[in-house]
């Protein structure tokens, strides 16, 4: 697709503006850098839009993409969502980690104590029938 774009004297920015696909994604598509490309339906839509913008057969481009073997990442494996979640909290201080997990329950308990105190101090002696007398 890069050869067709260059042969037609069309810049990446022009294609980006016409398709709504960011130029960095287009550059990764042209370089077949699958490590930095979105996956699934998004990538198929990007390939289709890019091919249609250049006047190419989008079905042919998609089938060629799917038949081309995927390059392995530098580490040999891709990160999935659970790995990112696991790595995020790594290396924190134990006290900070415990405080972060107990923040919401402590706020709920303190709010409950405050409501109980207000109820006992001001509302227990309040009788709604006396209010209308």
C-alpha positions in Angstrom: 0.0 0.0 0.0 2.9 2.3 0.6 4.1 1.9 -3.0 0.6 2.8 -4.3 0.4 5.9 -2.0 3.9 7.1 -3.0 3.2 6.3 -6.7 0.1 8.4 -6.5 2.1 11.2 -4.8 -0.1 11.2 -1.7 1.3 12.0 1.7 0.6 10.2 4.9 -1.0 13.4 6.3 -3.4 13.6 3.4 -4.5 9.9 3.8 -4.8 10.5 7.6 -7.1 13.5 7.0 -9.2 11.7 4.4 -9.6 8.5 6.5 -9.5 9.8 10.0 -6.8 7.3 10.9 -3.8 8.8 12.8 -0.6 9.1 10.7 1.3 7.0 13.2 -1.1 4.1 12.7 -0.8 4.4 8.9 3.0 4.4 9.3 2.8 1.2 11.4 0.4 -0.4 8.8 2.8 0.4 6.0 5.7 -1.0 8.0 3.7 -4.0 9.2 4.6 -3.2 12.8 1.8 -5.2 14.4 3.2 -4.7 17.8 2.1 -1.0 17.8 -1.2 -1.6 16.0 -4.6 -2.0 17.5 -6.1 -5.4 17.3 -9.3 -7.0 16.0 -12.0 -5.1 14.4 -10.3 -1.7 14.6 -7.3 -2.9 12.5 -9.6 -4.4 9.9 -11.5 -1.2 9.6 -8.3 0.8 9.3 -7.0 -1.5 6.5 -10.4 -1.2 4.7 -10.5 2.6 4.9 -6.8 2.9 3.9 -7.3 0.6 0.9 -10.5 2.4 -0.2 -8.7 5.7 0.0 -6.0 4.5 -2.3 -8.5 2.9 -4.7 -7.4 -0.7 -3.9 -9.6 -3.7 -3.3 -10.1 -3.8 0.5 -11.1 -7.5 0.5 -7.9 -8.4 -1.2 -5.8 -6.3 1.2 -7.5 -7.8 4.2 -7.0 -11.4 3.0 -3.3 -10.6 2.3 -3.0 -9.2 5.8 -4.6 -12.2 7.4 -2.4 -14.7 5.5 0.8 -12.9 6.3 2.3 -14.4 9.5 2.5 -12.2 12.5 6.0 -11.1 13.7 6.9 -12.1 17.2 7.4 -9.3 19.7 10.8 -8.6 21.1 10.1 -10.5 24.3 8.4 -13.4 22.6 5.0 -12.7 24.1 2.4 -10.0 24.1 1.1 -8.5 27.3 -2.5 -9.0 28.1 -4.8 -6.9 30.3 -4.2 -9.0 33.5 -0.5 -8.6 33.2 -0.8 -4.8 33.1 -3.0 -4.9 36.2 -0.5 -7.1 38.0 2.5 -4.9 37.1 0.8 -1.6 38.0 0.9 -2.2 41.8 4.3 -3.7 41.8 7.0 -2.0 43.9 4.7 0.1 46.1 5.3 0.5 49.8 3.3 -2.0 51.9 1.8 0.8 54.0 0.6 2.8 50.9 -0.9 -0.4 49.4 -2.9 -1.2 52.6 -4.0 2.5 53.0 -5.2 2.6 49.4 -7.3 -0.6 49.9 -8.8 0.6 53.2 -9.6 4.2 52.1 -13.2 3.6 51.0 -14.2 1.3 53.9 -12.8 3.8 56.4 -14.8 6.7 54.8 -18.0 4.6 54.9 -17.4 3.7 58.6 -16.7 7.3 59.6 -19.8 8.5 57.6 -21.9 5.9 59.5 -20.5 7.0 62.9 -21.3 10.7 62.0 -24.9 9.8 60.9 -25.4 7.8 64.1 -24.2 10.7 66.2 -26.4 13.2 64.4 -29.4 10.9 64.8 -28.9 10.4 68.6 -28.1 14.1 69.3 -30.8 15.8 67.2 -33.4 13.4 65.8 -34.2 10.9 68.6 -36.1 13.6 70.6 -37.8 14.9 67.6 -41.5 13.9 67.4 -43.2 14.8 64.1 -46.6 15.0 65.8 -45.4 17.7 68.1 -44.2 19.7 65.1 -47.8 20.3 63.9 -49.2 21.3 67.3 
